[in-house]
Amino acid sequence: MKKTLILVLAALSIQVHAKQKPKKKPNIILILADDLGYSDLGAYGSEINTPNLDRLAKQGLRLQEFYNNSICAPTRASLLTGQYQHKAGVGYFSNDLGLPAYQGYINAESLTLAEVLKSNGYNTITSGKWHVSGNNVSLPWQRGFGDVYPRDNDSAGSGAPQEKTVVTDNEGFILSDYFQTNLITKNAVKFIDDESKKDNPFFLYLAYTAPHWPLVALPDDIAKYKGKYDKGWDQLRTERFERQKQLGIVGADTKISRKDEDIYDWSRLSYDQRQQWAKKMEVFAAMVDRMDQGVGKVLEKLEQNGEINNTIIFFVSDNGAPAEDLVKWHNSARKNSGPVGTTGSYESQSKNWSYLSNTPFLAFKDYLYEGGINSPFIAWYPAKIPAGIIAKGTGHIIDLAPTFYELAGVKYPVKYNNVLSNPLAGKSLVPVLFGQQKEVQRGKPLFWERAGNRAVREGKWKLVSHWPSYNWELYDLEADRGETTNLARQNHDVVSQLSVKYFDWAKKTGVVDFATLEDKEPKSMKDFRRSKVQEPIAGAGFGF
């Protein structure tokens, strides 16, 4: 009798274990902001209210150095594939300049995160901006994503969700239910809810358009920042820099970058000009605030669904804050039909406030100085990533793909759909995330090229040149993160070694001398470059 009872209990135990679901691989969420500067989150020194992202930072890991490609589409191509942007086909922007490396959309040889993860049992979902397709090729649902918002060719191709109907109040402010950031969040939350009913893990690519221009925000969010920017960019930049030191984002002896000669002196502006400029930043802050609220709703849904402890979250930005002035570019002065913040506004943050956003770095979006290519980076996974860590990192967006694949336990395929895959260019960040290393041990430099701008980073050294100049500048980033002192003349051997490595990389990656492509560059993009130089103070920069 006793023996029989033991056998019955053993059989029941086997049945129970057979019915239990095997533990899922971790869900992965990648959140991307658009035109967010290095210092625009509270966790990176900002005065903007970002409690949800700050929570992830406090409970997770931040990197002091994490690089992008300085501008939208090239960054997204590298982020989604783990390739340098030229190798992925998006060497310039989302324009076809007539060469494979500059076709303007992701090629078949460069596999997306969604394609690889989907092939290994992940459900793949995306909500928000795409901007790496062209000629109806390489749309998100063609590149491995199952659930997609917005699911129409025009929105995906143009880079941002375009609402068919915008509903506003009597003062021209978009109503909350129709606000783009809210719609991107709403669809992401719905997708997460749908995934809770399925057995497979999911990968969510949540690509916000905020805080990219035009500066449009909800009235309640704008009201939070009334008067907050009356001090001006000079004083607020000093305050952010001090907070960065206190947080450990920068060292106590860090040198802050120089101020561009054409950035306005706040003290010389009239009262009315100060009020107009302050309003711009109030709206920008409101856009960042609303994005953070969206992150909070994602976290809330994960908690409701019981997925929070099995989800890894990453947050980055696609480039530094922009210098372009829409009063001078994109016909915006003529497009303005209402106050900044409303749907009638076509205003940008502009160079002066971007100088604040990119604290403590030099330059802006589209440049290859640190202000153009250094992003905030947050990784959150309480099960494995220690809380409160700030590491040097020196990561790059090409590192995300190998990181995700290691975390998911998947192998990157040599061939996909009978096409040989480009080998991954980056290194996994997992040893840094799990506290085994302070920075990525990649064994070779990082490289950049964007519209003739060039850069190399190896160890403490950074070699950089800004188009149309071919002259190399050299900076010691361990001693000079603000790139204040060009050491090229004192270190000819370093310049020579790094430049040789750059040209070898360029040849292997499909990069060509930009002078050979300049005549193919769209006029709008040439004007974009010109728009970054401000006019003298009197009468300039106010398209309100």
C-alpha positions in Angstrom: 0.0 0.0 0.0 2.8 2.4 0.9 4.7 1.6 -2.3 1.6 2.2 -4.3 1.0 5.6 -2.7 4.5 6.7 -3.4 4.1 5.7 -7.1 0.8 7.7 -7.3 2.4 10.8 -5.8 5.4 10.6 -8.1 3.1 10.3 -11.1 1.0 13.3 -10.0 4.3 15.3 -9.5 5.4 14.5 -13.1 1.9 15.6 -14.4 2.1 18.9 -12.5 5.5 19.7 -13.7 4.5 18.8 -17.3 1.7 21.3 -17.1 3.8 24.1 -15.8 5.0 26.5 -18.4 8.8 26.7 -18.9 10.2 30.0 -17.8 10.2 32.5 -20.6 13.3 34.3 -21.8 13.3 37.9 -20.7 11.2 40.4 -22.5 13.2 43.3 -24.0 12.0 46.9 -24.3 14.1 49.4 -26.3 13.0 53.0 -25.7 14.3 55.7 -28.1 13.9 59.4 -27.7 14.3 61.8 -30.6 16.6 64.9 -30.4 17.0 64.5 -26.6 20.2 66.0 -25.3 22.7 64.3 -23.0 21.6 66.3 -19.9 17.8 66.4 -20.5 16.8 63.8 -17.9 16.9 64.3 -14.2 19.2 61.3 -13.9 21.7 63.2 -16.1 21.4 66.5 -14.4 18.3 68.1 -15.7 15.6 70.2 -13.9 12.9 68.5 -16.1 10.6 66.2 -14.2 11.4 62.7 -15.4 10.6 60.4 -12.4 10.0 57.2 -14.3 13.2 57.3 -16.3 15.0 58.5 -13.1 13.6 55.4 -11.3 15.0 53.1 -14.0 18.3 54.9 -13.7 18.4 54.7 -9.9 17.4 51.0 -9.9 19.7 50.2 -12.9 22.8 51.3 -14.7 23.8 54.5 -16.5 26.7 54.9 -18.8 28.8 58.1 -18.9 29.7 57.5 -22.6 27.3 56.0 -25.0 27.5 56.9 -28.7 25.0 57.4 -31.5 25.5 58.5 -35.2 24.7 62.2 -34.7 21.5 62.2 -36.7 18.2 60.4 -36.9 18.0 57.8 -39.7 21.7 56.7 -39.6 21.4 56.1 -35.8 18.2 54.1 -36.2 19.8 51.9 -38.9 22.7 51.1 -36.7 20.5 50.6 -33.6 18.2 48.2 -35.4 20.9 46.1 -37.1 24.1 46.3 -35.1 25.9 47.6 -38.2 27.7 50.8 -39.0 25.1 52.9 -40.9 26.9 52.7 -44.2 27.1 48.9 -44.0 23.4 48.9 -43.4 22.7 51.2 -46.4 21.9 54.4 -44.5 25.2 56.2 -44.7 23.9 59.7 -45.3 20.2 59.9 -44.3 16.9 58.6 -45.6 17.9 59.8 -49.1 19.2 57.7 -52.0 22.5 59.2 -53.1 23.1 56.5 -55.7 25.5 54.1 -53.9 24.7 50.9 -51.9 26.1 52.4 -48.7 23.9 55.5 -49.3 20.6 54.1 -50.5 18.7 55.5 -47.6 17.1 52.3 -46.2 18.2 49.1 -44.5 19.6 46.5 -46.9 18.8 42.8 -46.8 22.3 41.8 -45.6 21.8 43.8 -42.3 19.3 41.9 -40.1 17.1 43.8 -37.8 16.7 43.0 -34.1 13.1 42.0 -34.9 14.1 39.5 -37.6 16.7 37.8 -35.4 14.6 37.7 -32.2 11.4 36.6 -34.1 13.3 33.7 -35.6 14.2 32.7 -32.0 10.7 32.6 -30.5 10.1 36.3 -29.7 7.0 38.2 -30.5 8.1 41.5 -32.0 6.2 44.8 -31.6 6.9 48.5 -32.4 5.2 51.7 -31.8 6.4 55.1 -33.0 9.0 56.4 -35.5 10.7 54.2 -38.1 12.5 56.3 -40.7 14.7 53.5 -42.3 12.7 52.6 -45.3 12.5 53.8 -48.9 10.6 53.0 -52.1 8.2 50.9 -50.0 11.2 48.7 -49.0 12.4 47.9 -45.5 9.1 48.8 -43.8 8.8 47.6 -40.2 6.3 44.7 -41.1 8.8 43.7 -43.8 11.7 43.6 -41.4 10.4 41.3 -38.7 7.9 43.2 -36.7 4.4 41.7 -36.1 2.4 44.4 -34.4 3.2 47.8 -35.7 1.9 51.4 -35.1 1.5 53.3 -37.3 0.8 50.7 -39.9 0.9 52.7 -43.2 3.6 53.3 -45.7 3.5 57.1 -45.5 4.0 57.3 -41.8 6.8 54.7 -41.7 8.6 56.1 -44.7 8.5 59.7 -43.5 9.8 58.7 -40.1 7.0 59.8 -37.8 3.4 58.9 -37.2 1.2 61.4 -39.0 -2.3 61.6 -37.6 -5.1 61.8 -40.1 -7.2 64.0 -37.9 -5.8 66.4 -35.3 -8.5 67.5 -32.8 -7.7 70.7 -30.9 -9.3 72.9 -28.3 -10.4 76.5 -28.9 -6.8 77.8 -28.3 -5.1 75.5 -30.8 -3.7 72.9 -28.3 -4.0 69.2 -29.3 -6.4 67.3 -27.1 -4.8 64.7 -25.0 -6.3 61.7 -26.8 -4.9 62.9 -30.1 -1.4 63.9 -28.9 1.2 62.0 -30.7 3.3 61.0 -27.7 0.1 59.7 -26.0 -0.9 57.7 -29.1 2.6 56.1 -29.3 2.3 55.2 -25.6 -1.3 54.0 -25.9 -0.4 51.6 -28.7 2.7 50.3 -27.0 0.6 49.6 -23.8 -2.0 47.8 -25.9 0.6 45.6 -27.5 2.1 44.7 -24.1 -1.4 43.8 -22.9 -1.9 41.6 -25.9 1.4 39.9 -25.2 0.4 39.0 -21.7 -2.1 36.5 -23.1 0.7 34.7 -25.1 3.4 32.3 -24.0 6.3 33.8 -25.9 8.6 36.6 -24.7 8.3 39.9 -26.5 10.6 42.6 -27.9 9.1 46.1 -28.0 10.8 48.9 -29.9 9.2 52.1 -28.5 10.4 55.0 -30.6 9.1 58.3 -29.4 9.1 61.4 -31.7 9.4 63.6 -28.6 11.1 66.0 -28.1 11.8 66.6 -31.8 10.5 69.9 -33.3 8.0 71.3 -33.9 7.5 72.3 -30.3 4.0 71.2 -29.5 2.8 70.1 -26.0 -0.2 69.7 -23.8 -1.2 72.8 -21.8 -1.1 71.1 -18.4 2.4 69.9 -19.0 3.6 73.4 -20.2 2.1 75.0 -17.1 4.4 72.9 -14.9 7.4 74.8 -16.3 6.1 78.3 -16.2 9.0 80.6 -15.2 11.4 77.7 -14.9 13.6 79.0 -17.7 13.6 82.7 -17.0 17.2 82.3 -15.8 18.4 81.6 -19.3 20.6 79.0 -20.8 23.9 80.2 -19.3 22.8 80.0 -15.7 20.9 76.8 -16.2 23.8 75.1 -18.0 26.0 75.9 -15.0 23.4 74.4 -12.6 23.0 71.2 -14.7 26.8 70.9 -14.8 27.0 71.1 -11.1 24.3 68.4 -10.7 26.1 66.2 -13.1 29.2 66.4 -10.9 27.1 65.6 -7.8 25.5 62.6 -9.5 28.8 61.2 -10.8 27.8 61.6 -14.5 31.0 63.7 -15.0 34.1 63.9 -12.8 34.7 66.8 -10.5 37.6 68.0 -12.7 35.7 67.8 -16.0 36.2 70.7 -18.3 32.9 72.1 -19.7 32.9 72.9 -23.5 33.3 76.4 -24.9 30.3 78.5 -25.9 29.8 79.0 -29.6 30.3 82.7 -30.5 26.9 83.1 -32.0 25.0 81.7 -29.0 23.2 84.7 -27.6 24.1 86.3 -24.3 21.0 86.1 -22.2 21.8 89.3 -20.3 21.7 91.2 -23.6 18.2 90.1 -24.6 15.3 92.4 -23.9 12.5 91.4 -21.5 10.2 90.4 -24.3 12.9 88.3 -26.0 13.7 86.5 -22.8 10.0 85.7 -22.4 9.7 84.3 -25.9 12.9 82.2 -25.6 11.8 80.9 -22.1 8.5 79.8 -23.6 10.3 77.6 -26.1 12.1 75.7 -23.4 9.0 75.4 -21.3 7.3 73.6 -24.2 10.4 71.5 -24.9 10.5 70.4 -21.2 6.8 69.6 -21.4 7.4 67.3 -24.3 10.1 65.4 -22.4 7.8 65.3 -19.3 5.0 63.7 -21.3 7.4 61.1 -22.8 8.4 60.2 -19.3 4.8 59.9 -18.3 4.4 57.4 -21.2 7.3 55.3 -19.8 5.5 55.3 -16.5 2.4 53.9 -18.2 4.5 51.1 -19.8 5.9 50.2 -16.3 2.4 50.2 -14.8 1.2 47.8 -17.5 4.1 45.5 -17.0 3.4 45.4 -13.2 -0.3 44.8 -13.8 0.5 41.9 -16.2 3.1 40.3 -13.9 5.9 40.9 -16.5 7.9 43.5 -14.7 10.4 41.1 -13.1 11.1 39.4 -16.4 11.6 42.5 -18.5 14.8 44.3 -19.5 14.5 48.0 -20.4 17.0 50.1 -22.3 16.7 53.9 -22.9 18.8 56.0 -25.4 18.5 59.0 -27.6 19.1 59.1 -31.4 21.4 62.1 -31.3 22.3 65.2 -29.4 20.0 68.2 -29.2 19.8 70.1 -32.5 21.2 73.5 -33.6 18.9 74.0 -36.6 16.7 77.1 -36.5 13.4 76.6 -38.1 12.8 80.3 -38.5 15.6 80.2 -41.1 14.9 76.7 -42.5 12.0 74.5 -43.5 9.8 77.6 -44.3 8.7 77.6 -40.7 8.4 81.4 -40.3 5.7 81.2 -42.9 4.2 78.1 -41.3 3.7 79.6 -37.9 0.0 80.4 -37.3 -0.2 80.2 -33.6 1.8 80.5 -30.3 4.6 78.1 -29.5 3.2 74.9 -28.0 0.1 74.9 -30.2 -0.5 73.1 -33.5 0.0 76.5 -35.2 3.6 76.5 -34.0 6.5 75.3 -36.2 9.2 76.3 -33.7 12.4 74.4 -32.8 14.4 74.4 -29.6 17.2 76.2 -31.5 20.9 76.4 -30.8 20.7 78.4 -27.6 18.6 75.9 -25.6 20.4 73.0 -27.2 23.6 74.4 -25.7 21.9 73.7 -22.4 20.6 70.3 -23.4 24.0 69.0 -24.5 25.8 70.1 -21.2 28.8 69.6 -20.8 29.6 68.8 -24.4 30.6 70.7 -27.5 28.3 71.2 -30.5 25.0 69.6 -31.5 23.1 67.1 -33.6 24.8 66.3 -37.0 28.3 67.2 -35.6 30.7 64.5 -34.5 31.9 66.3 -31.4 30.6 64.9 -28.1 27.4 67.1 -28.1 26.3 65.5 -31.3 27.0 61.8 -30.6 26.8 61.3 -26.8 23.5 59.9 -25.5 22.1 59.2 -22.1 22.0 55.5 -21.6 19.9 53.6 -19.0 19.6 49.8 -18.6 17.2 48.3 -16.1 16.9 44.7 -15.1 16.8 44.2 -11.3 17.2 40.4 -11.6 20.7 40.9 -13.0 21.8 44.6 -13.3 23.0 46.1 -10.0 21.2 49.2 -8.9 22.7 52.7 -8.9 25.7 51.9 -11.1 27.3 54.6 -13.2 30.0 53.1 -15.5 32.2 54.8 -18.1 30.9 52.3 -20.6 32.1 53.8 -23.9 29.4 51.9 -25.6 27.9 52.5 -29.1 24.5 51.8 -30.6 26.1 49.0 -32.7 26.6 47.2 -29.3 22.9 46.9 -28.6 22.3 44.0 -31.1 25.0 41.7 -29.7 23.8 42.7 -26.2 20.2 41.8 -26.9 21.1 38.5 -28.5 23.3 37.5 -25.5 20.6 38.4 -23.1 18.0 36.5 -25.1 20.3 33.5 -25.6 20.0 33.6 -29.4 22.6 33.1 -32.1 23.0 35.6 -34.9 22.5 33.8 -38.2 25.2 33.6 -40.9 22.5 33.5 -43.5 18.9 34.8 -43.5 16.3 34.2 -46.3 19.2 32.8 -48.4 21.2 36.0 -48.0 24.5 36.2 -46.3 24.3 38.4 -43.2 26.7 41.2 -42.5 28.7 40.2 -39.4 27.9 42.2 -36.3 30.2 45.2 -35.8 29.7 45.8 -32.1 30.5 44.1 -28.8 28.0 42.9 -26.2 27.5 45.3 -23.2 26.5 42.4 -20.9 29.9 42.3 -19.0 29.4 46.1 -18.3 25.7 45.7 -17.4 26.4 42.9 -15.0 29.3 44.7 -13.3 32.1 42.5 -14.7 33.7 45.4 -16.6 33.7 49.2 -16.3 33.8 49.7 -20.1 33.5 47.7 -23.3 36.7 45.8 -24.2 36.3 46.0 -27.9 39.9 45.8 -29.0 39.5 48.2 -31.9 38.4 51.8 -32.4 34.9 53.2 -33.0 34.4 55.2 -36.2 32.0 57.8 -37.6 31.2 59.5 -40.9 28.2 61.7 -41.5 28.0 64.1 -44.6 31.8 64.6 -44.6 32.2 64.9 -40.8 34.6 62.2 -39.5 35.7 60.8 -36.1 37.6 58.0 -34.5 37.6 57.0 -30.8 40.3 54.7 -29.4 41.0 54.6 -25.7 41.3 58.2 -24.4 41.9 59.6 -27.8 39.3 61.1 -30.2 40.2 62.2 -33.7 37.5 64.4 -35.4 37.1 66.8 -38.3 34.1 68.9 -39.4 33.1 69.3 -43.0 34.2 71.0 -45.2 37.5 71.0 -43.4 39.8 68.0 -43.9 42.0 69.0 -40.9 42.0 66.5 -38.0 41.6 67.7 -34.4 42.7 65.5 -31.5 41.3 65.4 -28.0 42.1 63.5 -24.8 38.6 62.7 -23.6 39.8 61.3 -20.3 41.2 64.8 -19.4 39.0 66.9 -21.6 35.4 65.6 -22.2 34.4 69.1 -23.3 36.9 69.0 -26.2 38.4 72.4 -25.2 42.0 71.7 -26.3 43.1 70.4 -29.7 46.2 68.3 -29.2 46.9 67.4 -32.8 50.1 69.4 -33.2 51.6 67.9 -30.1 50.7 64.3 -31.1 51.4 63.8 -34.8 52.0 60.1 -34.3 48.6 59.5 -32.7 46.9 61.5 -35.5 48.7 59.5 -38.1 47.8 56.1 -36.5 44.2 56.9 -36.0 43.7 58.5 -39.5 45.2 55.4 -41.1 42.7 53.2 -39.2 39.9 55.6 -40.2 40.6 55.3 -43.9 41.0 51.5 -43.7 37.6 51.3 -41.9 36.0 53.7 -44.5 37.2 51.5 -47.4 35.8 48.3 -45.8 32.5 50.0 -44.8 31.6 51.7 -48.1 32.3 55.2 -47.0 33.3 57.6 -49.8 34.7 61.1 -49.9 31.7 63.3 -49.3 32.9 65.7 -52.0 31.9 63.1 -54.6 28.3 63.0 -53.2 27.8 66.7 -52.4 26.1 67.5 -55.8 23.6 64.7 -55.0 22.7 66.1 -51.5 19.1 67.4 -51.4 18.9 71.2 -51.2 16.8 70.9 -48.0 19.7 69.2 -46.3 22.2 71.8 -47.5 19.9 74.4 -46.1 19.7 72.4 -42.8 23.5 72.7 -42.4 23.3 76.5 -43.0 20.5 76.9 -40.5 22.8 76.1 -37.6 24.5 79.5 -37.7 22.6 82.2 -35.9 22.1 85.8 -36.9 23.2 88.7 -34.7 20.8 89.3 -31.8 18.8 92.1 -33.1 15.5 90.8 -34.6 16.8 87.2 -35.0 15.4 83.9 -34.0 11.8 84.8 -33.1 9.2 83.3 -35.3 6.4 83.5 -32.8 
